[in-house]
Amino acid sequence: MKKFLFITFLALGQIIAAQNKGTLKGLLTDKETNNEPLPFANVVIKGITIGATTDFDGNYEFKVPAGTHTVVFSFLGYKSVEKTFTIKAGETLRINQVMSAEEGVSLDEIVVKSSSSKEKTSALILEQKKAVSIKTSIGAQELSVKGVSDAEGAVTKTAGVSKGSKNIVVRGLGDRYNSTTLNGLPLPSDDPEYKNISLDFFDTSIIKNIGINKVFTSEIAGDVGGANVDIASKELVKRSLLNVGVSLGANTQTVSKEFLTIDGTNRLGTQNLGIPVNNLGNYSFGNSFKPNSQNFQLNNSVSFAGGKKYDINDDTFSFFIVGGFDAGYNFLEGNIKQTTSAGTVFQDQDFSRYDYNVSQILMANLKYKFEAGHSIAYNHLFIHNNKQSIGDYFGEVNPEQDGDLEFQRRQQTNNNEVYVNQLLANYKFSERLNFEAKGSLNFIRGNEPDRRTNKYLLRDGFYSPQTSSAGENERFFSKLEENDYATKGKFSYKLKEDEDVSVLEFGGDYRYTERLFSATIFNHDFSTRIAIDIENPDAIFNQSSIDNNIFELETGRGNASNPNAFTPFTYRGKRQIFGAFGNVVYQLSDNLIASFGARFEKIQQRVTFNTNIAQSSVDGPSFLDRTYVLPSFNVKYNFNENSIFRLAGSQTYTFPQFKETAPFKYQDITFSSQGNPDLKPSDNYNLDAKYEYYFSSSELITLTGFYKYIQNPISRSEIPSGGNTLTYLNVGNDASVYGIELEARKKIINKDEQDLEVFAGLNTSFLMSNVNLDASSVAQFTNTTSNLEGATPFLLNADISLNKKINESTLISSVVFNYFSERVYSVGTRGFENVLEKGIPTLDLVSSYQFNEHYALKLKATNLLNPDFQLTRAGFNGGDNVVLRNYKKGVNLSLGFTYDF
């Protein structure tokens, strides 16, 4: 009874206390930017510890005891303003304030501080602190300080994220378990081998910030097990902007090398993408098998950005354009090997590889903001990426007799174009009800035109193509066309009018994706051995050799007698997803907030194929039809303003991708890969617990524990056939991943009198993973258990950044270190042990010097440790490990100059 009375009086006391308060709210604007909203300004009641910080739209709102008080408005570099007011119990009082700069403070500095909002580290930390769900973001400011050049480099600086063989690995989960969005809308992949678009396409010049959502919420599409990476594109934050930048650089092992280039390509990355042969009796290829060469390779880039805001009555219209050109060279030397399941090496070749990568990017943002708070924006993004690679390989490959050696040359171009169109609208019905609508039309065009592969046997003192092995001398043409359409609508209704964060969100989305992939392969079938000069192969690969029956030209489907010889190998994928979601955030008390949501998804995927392995008209297509109801929850408890505990749980799924289910065989130098039409989706169950402590607006320490349980996990596995083929399998009934992540950011030196700041950052993760391999699988796994493909047991990112002002100049210098430990590259089968990727340490140094408001220099030195990149496989019955691939990348140095008008 006493407890009941105590609780009753306590509740009544809280009600009476609440009734003795009023609500103070208002808007802070920036006089220096024509009264644009001023985010992250401080609003406090003088003499008592009550206050708030303005949000991204400059608004503030909080409870104040009834009576007469003085409110203080302040922001770094601005004049503080005090106002006295009287408020009654239950009253809502609005006080708006225009803030102006202190005398002697640079206007440009003010604009950056007040308008950069979600580009600033402090702003993103504040957003992370206020958010109900668990989220990590990295902004343009931090990217610049750490010398990050693209989105991939950005996310690999965060806890639990590392670079995989192509795309990122998050908490041990690779490309297929992650998703990528731009401004909250999905992005298609540029590469048929992967689910996600290459993050290195996204130059930091177009990035406002990147959010890494490792915890699922109902608004995110359900096909995610590791993380959703959301890239927020830049908008104009100043009244006007115009800047240009140039950069020159070099790779230490590349700059002075005689460098081979592919005939038919150029430094801009433009080339003929069509197939020049329509008659197997005519050798009408325009490109030579013989490479060209050049000397003294310098990496180079050019960029520009410009924009302006216009006032239209009380509304605002802005445009912002970013463009750039980037070109880089890299020369690699190393060795490749392959073994039998008994550990015997049958391939041992040294190689030299010449890589040239060139890209162009153009992004435009048009935005109209209405006085009432509505907005509509259009984003266009175009990315052209062209990679040219020549690899020369020489050594032993499964010799028929002693002394046999083989020379192989592979010349490959990957030409990708990405077109993104987005329309984003926001309508504010009232202070409590808001509607957000989004739509996108995305197009991917990927080509691999005229890939040239030659193999010559060195026997009896001369090189020659092998007989009856038509596929060893090949010209390959492939084309990928993918169209992706997506729409999304969301209502947000604030459940209470005061500073309570309780809100109801609900909406729906739809996505339709269609991909058509086709490949035409031309082979050269030699009937007799003929000597060839490996430096002049066109003396043999020509029309005369066809006329004289030295070789016969045929396609992957056969010779000229086959009426379907020119029918390409194809697969077509179609996928549609219907989604509906709801989420409620409820503030249970001043310290406790809970969020509960659910997502409904109906997904259908159909892949038909007519390839070099199978035909869906005979074997049946790959067809998946699933319906999901995916629950999620987030709980946030504030011990005090700076000490926070969070708990989150969810269910998600992982769908096989088009290429993973299409039985098309893609041949590489040491491995080939092919899809598996029998793949099943995975079901993922996720649990996270996180503690956060904020020392200041830019300093924090966090500790996260996580656990994931996966049913029917998908992994890349090896089929030890003659071609060393990799495929995709549901490797077991279940898998688990668990670990901890630690993140810390602290100001270790702060000397105001010397205008000196030094920050240190650290994030690290420890991870355990286990897959119970399916003993009944046709794959015949070598072991009963394995770590997950890509799972990194230990990951470390650390950096130290110095910021020093010298009169009107500013020096920023950072040292950035990254390390990931050994991890599984592919799961071993039929006596083969797992292929492992060696742990890699990297060290980068980045320095920039801002002379004044116009001029700046930037120096970058990356990969300073120049480690060995290796794939290894354990020997048979515990024998010595065999290094399957080994090379170094060299040190990259660059110097850049920028000018702001």
Secondary structure, DSSP 8 states (H G I E B T S, - for coil): -HHHHHHHHHHHHHHHHHHTEEEEEEEEEEGGGTSEE-TT-EEEETTSS-EEE--TTSEEEEEEESEEEEEEEE-TTB--EEEEEEE-TT-EEE--EEE-B-TT--HHHHHHHHH-GGGSHHHHHHHHHH-SS--EEEEHHHHHHTT--BHHHHHTTSTTEEE-SSSEEETTB-GGG-EEEETTEE---SSTT-SS--GGGSBGGGEEEEEEE-S--TTS-SB-SS-EEEEEE----SSEEEEEEEEEEEETTTTTS-EEE-TT--TT-----S---S-TT-----S-SS-EEE----EEEEEEEEEEEEEETTEEEEEEEEEEEEEEEEEEEEEEEEE-TTS-EEEEEEEEEEEEEEEEEEEEEEEEE-TTS-EEEEEEEEEEEEEEEEEEEEEEES-SSTT-EEEEEEEEEEEEEEEEEEEEEEEE-SSSEEEEEEEEEEEEEEEEEEEEEEEEEEETTEEE--TT-GGGSEEEEEEEEEEEEEEEEEEEEES-SSS---EEEEEEEEEEEEEEEEEEEEEEEESS-----TT-GGGTSSHHHHHTTSEEEEETTBSTTSTTTT--EEEEEEEEEEEEEEEEEEE-SSSEEEEEEEEEEEEEEEEEEE-SS-BHHHH--EEEEEEEEEEEEEEEEEEETTEEEEEEEEEEEE---HHHHS---EE-SS-EE---TT---EEEEEEEEEEEEEEETTEEEEEEEEEEEEES-EEEEEE-STT-EEEEEE-EEEEEEEEEEEEEEEEEEEEGGGTEEEEEEEEEEEEEEEEEE-TTSTT-BSSSEE--BT--SEEEEEEEEEEEEETTEEEEEEEEEEEE--EEEEB-BTT---EEE--EEEEEEEEEEE-SSSEEEEEEEE-TT---EEEEE--GGG---EEEEEE----EEEEEEEEE-
